[in-house]
Amino acid sequence: MDYSKILISPVVTEKSVAAQAAKKYSFMVKLDANKIEIAKAVESAYGVNVLDVNIVPIRKKVRKAGKGRTITKRRQGKRAIVTIKPKQTIDFNKIKSA
């Protein structure tokens, strides 16, 4: 399986950057990805050992526009919070080539 297509992008917010001190990194991932595939994708892309993966579903946000129309404000997605071994770090600028 091609694990490079599972990870969409890293999530860089104030909360996720603060969690990096505890070795927890956040990624947006494909909707059909499971925890095992996410762990293997992070290990192969960044060369680290994954201890735990938590998944947070992101619900689609819509707004009624009148006369039955809806406007989508945010797409549906999935966020994975990955915990790695204590002595390791992930540098988002360097991706390990396959």
One Martini backbone bead per residue (centre of mass of N, CA, C, O) as a GRO file, in nm:
protein
   98
    1MET     BB    1   0.099   0.034   0.018
    2ASP     BB    2   0.046   0.382  -0.015
    3TYR     BB    3   0.136   0.606   0.246
    4SER     BB    4   0.161   0.897   0.108
    5LYS     BB    5  -0.173   0.934   0.075
    6ILE     BB    6  -0.270   0.967   0.380
    7LEU     BB    7  -0.114   1.222   0.418
    8ILE     BB    8  -0.189   1.556   0.383
    9SER     BB    9  -0.125   1.732   0.661
   10PRO     BB   10  -0.008   1.936   0.882
   11VAL     BB   11  -0.090   2.069   1.202
   12VAL     BB   12  -0.066   2.434   1.261
   13THR     BB   13  -0.112   2.530   1.583
   14GLU     BB   14  -0.108   2.630   1.898
   15LYS     BB   15  -0.195   2.354   2.018
   16SER     BB   16  -0.004   2.166   1.849
   17VAL     BB   17   0.265   2.301   1.929
   18ALA     BB   18   0.233   2.249   2.237
   19ALA     BB   19   0.216   1.926   2.201
   20GLN     BB   20   0.517   1.875   2.103
   21ALA     BB   21   0.644   1.854   2.392
   22ALA     BB   22   0.473   1.562   2.418
   23LYS     BB   23   0.500   1.411   2.136
   24LYS     BB   24   0.255   1.554   1.964
   25TYR     BB   25   0.116   1.504   1.638
   26SER     BB   26  -0.058   1.665   1.368
   27PHE     BB   27  -0.292   1.530   1.115
   28MET     BB   28  -0.417   1.518   0.805
   29VAL     BB   29  -0.645   1.270   0.682
   30LYS     BB   30  -0.795   1.031   0.547
   31LEU     BB   31  -1.112   0.897   0.586
   32ASP     BB   32  -1.016   0.573   0.534
   33ALA     BB   33  -0.820   0.579   0.761
   34ASN     BB   34  -0.634   0.408   0.993
   35LYS     BB   35  -0.423   0.362   1.256
   36ILE     BB   36  -0.219   0.173   1.116
   37GLU     BB   37  -0.173   0.342   0.857
   38ILE     BB   38  -0.081   0.601   0.998
   39ALA     BB   39   0.166   0.487   1.145
   40LYS     BB   40   0.315   0.387   0.885
   41ALA     BB   41   0.326   0.664   0.743
   42VAL     BB   42   0.494   0.816   0.958
   43GLU     BB   43   0.734   0.622   0.967
   44SER     BB   44   0.807   0.646   0.658
   45ALA     BB   45   0.823   0.966   0.632
   46TYR     BB   46   1.002   1.034   0.927
   47GLY     BB   47   1.157   0.806   1.096
   48VAL     BB   48   0.965   0.701   1.331
   49ASN     BB   49   0.821   0.598   1.644
   50VAL     BB   50   0.505   0.478   1.712
   51LEU     BB   51   0.280   0.459   1.993
   52ASP     BB   52   0.023   0.654   1.912
   53VAL     BB   53  -0.331   0.683   1.795
   54ASN     BB   54  -0.549   0.957   1.738
   55ILE     BB   55  -0.895   1.025   1.645
   56VAL     BB   56  -1.053   1.314   1.477
   57PRO     BB   57  -1.347   1.417   1.378
   58ILE     BB   58  -1.455   1.632   1.107
   59ARG     BB   59  -1.712   1.826   1.060
   60LYS     BB   60  -1.940   1.950   0.866
   61LYS     BB   61  -1.998   2.293   0.769
   62VAL     BB   62  -2.314   2.453   0.754
   63ARG     BB   63  -2.531   2.685   0.571
   64LYS     BB   64  -2.808   2.859   0.539
   65ALA     BB   65  -2.936   3.044   0.232
   66GLY     BB   66  -3.203   2.986   0.140
   67LYS     BB   67  -3.430   2.802  -0.025
   68GLY     BB   68  -3.253   2.523   0.052
   69ARG     BB   69  -2.978   2.627   0.064
   70THR     BB   70  -2.624   2.546   0.089
   71ILE     BB   71  -2.321   2.627   0.270
   72THR     BB   72  -1.992   2.541   0.271
   73LYS     BB   73  -1.736   2.597   0.524
   74ARG     BB   74  -1.652   2.285   0.589
   75ARG     BB   75  -1.494   2.008   0.558
   76GLN     BB   76  -1.462   1.686   0.577
   77GLY     BB   77  -1.263   1.502   0.829
   78LYS     BB   78  -0.931   1.394   0.959
   79ARG     BB   79  -0.760   1.368   1.272
   80ALA     BB   80  -0.423   1.297   1.376
   81ILE     BB   81  -0.274   1.190   1.686
   82VAL     BB   82   0.074   1.154   1.732
   83THR     BB   83   0.281   0.937   1.921
   84ILE     BB   84   0.615   0.947   2.018
   85LYS     BB   85   0.912   0.900   2.106
   86PRO     BB   86   1.095   1.089   2.330
   87LYS     BB   87   1.380   1.122   2.146
   88GLN     BB   88   1.195   1.224   1.917
   89THR     BB   89   1.146   1.402   1.600
   90ILE     BB   90   0.963   1.632   1.386
   91ASP     BB   91   1.036   1.751   1.058
   92PHE     BB   92   0.838   1.914   0.821
   93ASN     BB   93   1.075   1.975   0.603
   94LYS     BB   94   1.149   1.659   0.638
   95ILE     BB   95   1.119   1.395   0.406
   96LYS     BB   96   1.134   1.069   0.369
   97SER     BB   97   1.237   0.877   0.128
   98ALA     BB   98   1.131   0.571  -0.030
   0.00000   0.00000   0.00000
